[in-house]
Amino acid sequence: MGTISYGLEGKVVVVTGGSRGIGLEIAKELVREKAKVVICGRKKDNLDAACTMLGSGAVSCQAHIAREDEVENMFKAVLDAHSRIDVLINNVGMNLMTPSIPDTDFTLWQKILETNLNGTYLCSRAASRIMRQQKAGAIVNVSSVAGRKASPAMGIYGIAKAGVEMLTKVMASELAQYNVRVNAVAPGMVRTDFSKPFWSNPDLLAHIVKAVPMGRIAEPIEVVHPVLFLASDASSFMTGQTILVDGGATAI
Ligand SMILES: NC(=O)c1ccc[n+]([C@@H]2O[C@H](COP(=O)([O-])OP(=O)(O)OC[C@H]3O[C@@H](n4cnc5c(N)ncnc54)[C@H](OP(=O)(O)O)[C@@H]3O)[C@@H](O)[C@H]2O)c1
């Protein structure tokens, strides 16, 4: 894609779920930009492997984003190390195939809401308290087109992502006065482990891409650039917005 620069050199950036998939690609670009990157995830092995790949520009913090104490400790550690947080990228998300709502088990509902919505809330709350004091900051949430369209077997996930989009708007309206911007990116299907059960099946993939005017799914790097745009001063008059990165799927 060539070398694009977002002016994030020296910025302290927290990327949740930065050990794999889209989050790792975001972290790689941030390291290339010479940002000070902190990635988080639940599994130490994944974090260690990612840090080895990322080199000295990134450090990791093991944390489950839906556990309040672990999130608070992570942001305290970042603040202790860097004295500020410029950007939070709420990238963590998870899904499990779910039945229709009448057949849903409450435990499944809670599990999906917990990581996708509660976790995004906890990280956003912790970061925004710091950014509000700094009178500067940007938060970028990774949502999904599933938050816009009722997608088969992804109902609860979509409900959680719709919540993430509203969290984006609410926080944008509350924090604009403190010079803190909050935006989101909503991808269609992206080639990562998360969506592998869909794209690795040729018949299913052919069915999925039929609904995409561009006729294919996204590569992770194609989500990274809109995220970094929203994290940077290039989007300085944008807040409360969600950019759809879906090859035109929601345009038709
Ligand atoms: N891939 C797609 O097709 C697609 C489409 C639309 C939207 N999205 C969204 O894009 C984002 C990234 O997805 P991806 O495809 O890159 O996912 P992925 O490949 O499954 O990676 C998820 C990352 O999040 C971490 N993680 C998961 N649960 C966590 C938790 N509770 N606390 C802390 N870290 C956690 C994982 O590390 P550990 O497992 O070690 O914790 C990993 O680093 C998600 O928000 C997803 O909803 C993806």
The ligand as a Gaussian input file, in Angstrom:
#p B3LYP/6-31G(d) Opt

LIG

0 1
 N      -12.222000     -10.582000      11.276000
 C      -13.385000     -10.128000      10.845000
 O      -13.971000     -10.633000       9.871000
 C      -14.013000      -8.938000      11.523000
 C      -15.095000      -8.308000      10.888000
 C      -15.681000      -7.206000      11.484000
 C      -15.212000      -6.760000      12.700000
 N      -14.166000      -7.398000      13.317000
 C      -13.717000      -6.878000      14.595000
 O      -12.339000      -6.599000      14.497000
 C      -11.746000      -6.728000      15.803000
 C      -10.496000      -7.592000      15.712000
 O      -10.888000      -8.848000      15.201000
 P       -9.834000      -9.940000      14.682000
 O      -10.471000     -10.603000      13.536000
 O       -8.486000      -9.340000      14.543000
 O       -9.858000     -10.947000      15.953000
 P       -8.820000     -12.080000      16.392000
 O       -7.950000     -12.485000      15.252000
 O       -9.662000     -13.127000      17.052000
 O       -7.909000     -11.358000      17.508000
 C       -8.490000     -10.963000      18.714000
 C       -7.461000     -10.325000      19.609000
 O       -8.122000      -9.893000      20.807000
 C       -7.539000     -10.562000      21.950000
 N       -8.645000     -10.789000      22.883000
 C       -9.773000     -11.507000      22.682000
 N      -10.573000     -11.443000      23.757000
 C       -9.932000     -10.657000      24.664000
 C      -10.252000     -10.195000      25.962000
 N      -11.403000     -10.530000      26.560000
 N       -9.370000      -9.388000      26.612000
 C       -8.194000      -9.035000      26.009000
 N       -7.846000      -9.440000      24.781000
 C       -8.699000     -10.240000      24.109000
 C       -6.877000     -11.795000      21.359000
 O       -5.805000     -12.271000      22.161000
 P       -6.051000     -13.409000      23.297000
 O       -6.879000     -14.476000      22.641000
 O       -4.686000     -13.856000      23.695000
 O       -6.758000     -12.722000      24.409000
 C       -6.364000     -11.250000      20.043000
 O       -5.185000     -10.502000      20.242000
 C      -12.839000      -7.272000      16.705000
 O      -13.443000      -6.218000      17.427000
 C      -13.860000      -7.866000      15.733000
 O      -15.153000      -7.876000      16.277000
 C      -13.554000      -8.478000      12.750000

